[in-house]
């Protein structure tokens, strides 16, 4: 291969977890448990090989990435990759099933769910295998643009505490940069990776359906509705689009400033519109010539103990050396955000009781005060870790290079100014253009938030969730600088000590859902006829959807009759369908399937339910049930 040649492979696989009774992760509401499915969650993998080295980038429709998943996936790849050249990142949807981490904090009310964990690990592994099978010569092109109506700053009070030079870089308080790395074969675009900062919170905590949120819809729209892809087809996809996060810590898609306050009053439509805006901005960059990617790929990774990192004066704004301390949650973190309120009795910014109690502790422990003040301390992670694995303290920090593009893999939620400082640190050391250096947030693990020291002072939600204190960002800048120098100079870095494997200390949750009597029996038939724009609906006695997650398959199909034959025109991965599960009363569990009838639909249709019921021996027995025929016209 020459310096200009790449082999690139693309792969997609289903990673959808349990659709019944599993807490949806992100908002931290124990009552927000899965009760069906709107859009399936998927992993999109890209292998980029320059003939000497290769990197693997995986973008997952998940709430968070945990060491449990990262470790399991690497083990499944049989030594073909190391942690250094694999970046597993997530879109941060707040409506994906949880219970797949090995730290107790993330399983407090949900428990550990082996089926969801397996679906995620199996799906990511399958996406990588498909990307390997897809490896072929390709051209890569990098392009940048701006998108200003898909995000707003949800923590402007904290943002405004930053120095003027930082604030002036983001005059609207948002990071508008949208970046596309496009993959071409024989002059045809066959894949894109987009990076843009906005939270996966278009769907509110009132929603109980699994949803890939706005970034998932952006990918679904491009792959399925524009390019005509079929996720259930046996052949490889012709086009793959991944929409990844950057420094989205204080970026919200709720442009009205309240939960679900997007362009409309409907959270589903808000999700679709914000997703469409990201798609449109990314697609418009394909019309630009962009910058051809040259120079191959490279990678560095190290593990850092954020509970005890000595930060040199070079990286601290006050010109003095400091030290991070163990993880502590703040009262402001328990208050929640403007997108979703947290626990009663807590507020963003000041909490008099907790602030006063913490002030006493700060007087007794100057080192703790230097690291954590003015946080109103509530959850002492180090103490809780003595009882059981509660929260990680060691995390991977990564730097990937693809030609002129540098991705700083940070396992958390980075505010835009904190991201700017990380980007400037790396750009200066490697001699890159600032727009070509991106923070890849939510990558390879999770430690909650990263704010600037100035934002930390405000102690809003983001500052209260910066667990390792005021100097956490500067510790990460110091680590990123070390990786940048090593990558620039072609030298290795020490691996550091990773977080221990806690898989042997996990207590699996029990699946409390059951099958209904005579699962598949129709309870409510659709109307005899509908018009385009209306919604068809049918309900069945349900089997437990967790019996078989039907990963890579579907719980439902919408079928159309053409020339005497029935053809599937939609499934549970389509935006137009919803699969509602409920416990029911007299009938037992019920599934209600709805289909939003698109323009142009006509003729006979029917809806089919695909389930798996337990036989007396506990084995799954697949079944299908079908509605009466209804006519569209």
Phi, psi and omega in degrees: 000151174261176179299341184266354189258140173227148161257130180230136175235146181233145178208146177233142172209155181283133178232025185289130179269208191286127185269003181221121170076014180253129182300131175281127190269143175138309180271345179071028180259116184296335181276351180274080183251146186302133178223044178130197191214132170254300177233137179290154178264141185224153171254135179238120186247140176230120172262129178236118187237126180259009180097341177242313179232163175218154173232155180233118179246124182236124179248121187245138172282078182223159175293311186215162171249136182237156176303330180302313181287315182303314182294317182294321180294314179300321179296325181287340182274006168055041175077003179287341178225160172246168178298337183290323185253016176241124174244117176250114185234165185231160179277344176073035169301142178263013181230043172247148180301138178261202178080027181240012175259160181257013175248139191297330182306324186269002180233020188305311181251352188258329188074170177274131184249098183302325181293318178293317177302314180296320179299319181292310182294316179298318182292316178298316179299318179297320178299320179293316179300320179292324177296321177298317180294340184266358184305130181200157178303139183207156172256140178246139180225139182248134179216151180232150175209195180229145176222117189244358182240029178235013180201158173213157180274115184275358182223055186296329178302316178289316179305318185290351176278347181288157178302155183303321182299325178285316181296323181290337176292332178237075188299335178263003181077011178231158173263105186274356187292128171241133187235138179232129167255114183253148182247125181236141173231123180053039177082002180249133177285122182243358179189152175217148167238124180248142174238127178203145187263106166201146185290157174270058185231028172294322173279133185271177178284000173279341182283136180244006179263137174303130183215140176274003175058201194293321180290325175296321178292322178304316179291315178302315181300313184291313185288317189265311188272330178268310184271352176073025180289156179233109183294341181265357181288146180287336183278155181298152180290148177279342184210137179230130180233121177248135178244103187260163178270161168235236180268080188261012188306320180245018180259124182243144174277352182276081192292351175272357176085007180224162179304128178072010184267068177269209180298338180230182176267005183247125186294327178294316180291323175301316179301315181296315183293314179296323174296317179298323180294321176293318177300312184298320179294319179291316181296327180295333180289341177291341179278348178270151179295326180068187181247118177300136181277125178229163170098004174074193183236160177201171186197149172214149177208143173217155176260136182234138176270099184287352178277351184204057180256124173278123183252122184288158182301333181303329186255358181258133187296338181268003177076014179237154177283148180217179182217135175284161180232178184297163186289130177222127175278143182262157177302325180296330178293324180286346179285341185081189183243181175293346180272343183186119184291150180265235185267144179299143178093356179243148180228153168290149182078257190257135176230096192309315182296308183291325177296318180293316179298317180294324179300322176297314180295323179295324179294328181278339186225088183301325179294321176295318179299315181299324184276319194249336181298145007265028182300133169280099192285137179230309186253104181278094186300321181297318179294316181295328179295340177289336181274318179193165179295101186264313180208143182290155174236345179248133188220148174279136170241132193229151172226117176250141174238133171234096186059237181278354184268130177241128178246119178267105183280109181244128183275055180185188185257112188254127176292164188293324179284323173300319177296320179300319181291321174297316181297316179297321179300311182289316183302318181296320184284325182264354180073034182259157171292140184301322181294342180268003178246118184238144168277122175263086182290165177063033186252128167072357180174192181205125175233023181074234196253162171227118176242165170288159175304325179292317177293325179301322179303326183291334181049050164275189186307314184296318178292320177295336180265003172276089197295328187262011166094188188303327187261012182298315179299316182293328174296321178289322176299318178299318179292316179298323178297319179297319177294320182296317179296317180296318180293318179298317186269357180070032181248157180280167172236155176292140181292327187076182183256117181284167174300137179298159175278116183256016186298334181281357183244023184260139176255110181294143174281155177265141176280111185269357181276157182221168175282151172277167176291132181056058181301137182104346179295133181287129177261318181224120180278157173292164174296157181297331183210155178219168171245153173307140183096344176270174181243122174275146184215142176212146179233148183227154164296133192258146160271162177293116181295344178281351176303319176213117183289353179051042179297128184079004178232215184204150173275347185207157168221145170255128187238144179239139179267124177227121178054041175082000180241146180265134182233135177286128180242349177202154177220191186282001173266359182269149179297330187285347184249152172222139181243102183261127176244138177216158184288335180068180179233271184292330184269348191081193184303143183232141170248127173245124182250130177238152178222122175279113189285122185280163174301144177088349178292142181204157174089189183288140177219164173206163181239132182245138178253127179249120182224178178220114181255152179276132174276175183303335180272001179087010178270149177284135173239108179294148176212163171228148176225149187227145178281171168295159177285138172233152186250135177252129180186000000 
